[in-house]
Amino acid sequence: MNKSTEKKINNIIKNFNENQSYKLLRESMEIIGNEERFLILNLLKEKPCLLSDIEQRMNRNQPSISHHIRILEDHGFIHSSKVGKFKEYSISKEKFGELLKVWNQWFNIIRSKKY
């Protein structure tokens, strides 16, 4: 590989590692790409649900569901609110709006290139 090509590749890698939008995109895909978490998000896109509703609809046990819900909630993909003594979970439209904005920016760069 010649020096010019190597320099271009190093710049691309540096930009990739330092770009916060790319970091958000990479981390988000990793989080929501998990099958269990994706199933939970698909349930919640229909309507908010209690943990017990999610357990029943997914036919999974509570510890497993709670683990994935905690990850989704910690990363802002879902919100919880109290309903009596229970928590109800719902999709975070704000987080998905942010993710969609970053995705569109990234995709528009790809679309604009002539290969």
C-alpha positions in Angstrom: 0.0 0.0 0.0 1.4 3.4 -0.9 1.8 6.3 1.6 -1.1 8.3 0.2 -3.5 5.4 0.5 -2.3 4.5 3.9 -2.8 8.1 5.1 -6.3 8.2 3.7 -7.2 5.0 5.5 -5.7 6.3 8.8 -7.7 9.5 8.5 -10.9 7.5 7.9 -10.2 5.3 10.9 -9.4 8.4 13.1 -12.6 10.1 12.0 -14.6 7.0 12.6 -13.2 6.5 16.1 -13.6 10.2 17.0 -17.0 10.9 15.4 -19.7 10.9 18.1 -22.5 10.2 15.6 -20.7 7.1 14.4 -20.3 6.0 18.0 -24.0 6.5 18.6 -24.8 4.5 15.5 -22.5 1.6 16.3 -23.6 1.3 19.9 -27.2 1.6 19.0 -27.0 -1.1 16.4 -25.3 -3.4 18.9 -27.9 -2.8 21.6 -31.0 -3.1 19.5 -29.5 -5.8 17.2 -29.8 -8.3 20.1 -32.7 -10.6 19.3 -34.3 -10.4 22.8 -34.1 -6.6 22.9 -35.4 -6.3 19.4 -38.4 -8.4 20.3 -39.1 -6.3 23.4 -38.9 -3.1 21.2 -41.3 -4.7 18.8 -43.8 -5.3 21.5 -43.4 -1.8 22.9 -43.9 -0.2 19.5 -47.5 -1.4 19.6 -48.3 0.0 23.1 -46.7 0.4 26.5 -46.4 -2.8 28.5 -45.9 -4.0 32.1 -43.0 -6.4 32.7 -45.5 -9.2 33.2 -47.1 -8.5 29.8 -43.7 -8.7 28.1 -42.9 -11.9 29.9 -46.1 -13.5 28.8 -46.0 -12.3 25.2 -42.4 -13.4 24.8 -42.8 -16.6 26.8 -39.5 -15.8 28.7 -38.7 -15.7 32.4 -38.5 -12.5 34.4 -34.7 -12.3 35.0 -33.9 -12.6 31.3 -36.5 -9.9 30.4 -35.4 -7.6 33.2 -31.8 -7.8 32.1 -32.6 -6.7 28.5 -35.1 -4.1 29.7 -32.4 -2.6 32.0 -30.0 -2.4 29.0 -32.6 -0.7 26.8 -33.6 1.7 29.6 -29.9 2.5 30.5 -29.2 3.5 26.9 -32.4 5.5 26.6 -34.3 3.3 24.1 -37.2 2.9 26.5 -38.8 4.8 29.4 -40.6 3.5 32.5 -43.4 5.0 34.5 -45.1 3.8 37.6 -48.6 2.2 37.3 -49.6 1.5 40.8 -46.8 -0.7 42.2 -45.7 -1.8 38.7 -43.5 -0.3 36.0 -44.9 0.3 32.6 -42.4 0.5 29.7 -42.7 2.4 26.5 -40.5 3.4 23.5 -38.4 6.5 23.7 -39.4 8.4 20.6 -36.7 11.0 21.3 -33.9 8.4 21.2 -35.2 6.8 18.0 -35.6 10.2 16.5 -31.9 10.9 17.3 -30.9 7.6 15.9 -32.8 8.1 12.7 -31.2 11.5 12.2 -27.7 10.0 12.6 -28.6 7.1 10.3 -30.0 9.5 7.6 -26.8 11.6 7.8 -24.6 8.5 7.4 -26.8 7.0 4.6 -26.9 10.3 2.7 -23.1 10.3 2.6 -23.1 6.8 1.2 -25.9 7.7 -1.3 -23.9 10.8 -2.5 -20.8 8.8 -3.4 -20.2 7.7 -7.0 -18.4 4.4 -7.0 
